[in-house]
Amino acid sequence: MEMTLCFPLLLLICSLSTAQHQTESDNEMIPRGKQAESQGREATNVSDRQQTCTQDIHAVLREMSALLAEQRVEMRHLQRENEAQAAKLRELEMQKTEVDKLKQQLQAQAAELMTVNARSNATERQVEALMRDGEVKQVAFSASLLASGSGDVGPFNTHTPLVFRYVLTNIGNAYNPNTGFFTAPVRGAYHFEFYIGAHGHASHASGAVLVKNGGHTFIAYERQPSGYGSSANGATLLLEVGDVVFLRLWVNTRIFDNENHHSTFSGHLLFTM
């Protein structure tokens, strides 16, 4: 804008200078006789031109002053706009900083929530495991031979599994009254006891053996020709999950039971391992 305003002023000065040089040149070309007359007229013309130029210069200066005033007003307006935009920019930067802080807080809270969830899940699994262990540790059973009535079982010419059908206790349901098998639900130490009774006989004794996975362990055996006799035994066995324990009637022996439950088979978990 300053170059635009100065350019008319320069043109004006250049025009005045050219006009002055032209006048001087014209004066040199006029004959001496007429020079005085010409100089008088020229003086008048120069005075008029100077007055006109002065008026033009003043007009240009007034125009330039007005333009400068407008420029100052516009500059102040632009300055106020710049200050307002700078304030908005600072506010946006502050908001961005606050948003970044909130993002960091949210990320930290999300990480903490994931940690809490992981701990909660781990605790839940531990509680479930403890509950399962507590349920598994509650293993015990006790049963007698006959479900009802009285009578003898045997003799047989081979070892025969005994099924104790009258179930008094079966905590944990590890004993099956349909097969006579006890199946270990957890690895641990188990204690078993069995009682065998029978009336005396000249040819047949009473006896049963504790069996673990098909192998004989301890036996209870009694033989007498008359009266009533009984025998008992027990053992603590280390069982793995799925191991099977039951009683077998010894070959050529018999066993008696009635509503008084003389012949029984019992067991329970001592502790897990």
Number of C-alpha atoms within 10 A of each C-alpha: 8 10 7 9 16 13 10 14 16 10 11 14 12 11 12 14 11 10 13 11 10 11 12 10 11 10 14 10 9 13 10 11 8 9 13 12 10 15 13 11 11 14 11 11 12 15 12 12 14 13 12 12 16 12 12 14 16 12 12 17 15 12 13 18 13 12 15 15 12 12 14 12 12 12 12 12 12 12 12 12 12 12 12 12 12 12 12 12 12 12 12 12 12 12 12 12 12 12 12 12 12 12 12 12 12 12 12 12 12 12 12 12 12 12 12 12 12 12 12 12 12 12 12 12 12 12 12 12 12 12 12 12 13 11 12 19 19 16 23 20 21 20 24 26 28 23 16 14 9 14 14 15 17 18 18 13 10 12 16 17 17 21 21 25 18 17 19 11 15 19 16 15 15 19 27 16 19 9 13 21 21 21 19 23 19 19 17 17 17 19 16 20 16 24 21 26 25 28 19 19 17 9 10 20 23 29 25 28 22 23 18 18 12 12 10 14 12 16 20 20 20 19 20 17 13 11 9 14 18 21 18 19 16 18 15 14 16 17 22 16 11 13 17 19 22 23 24 20 27 25 18 17 25 23 26 21 22 16 14 10 18 17 22 21 24 22 24 22 24 17 16 15 10
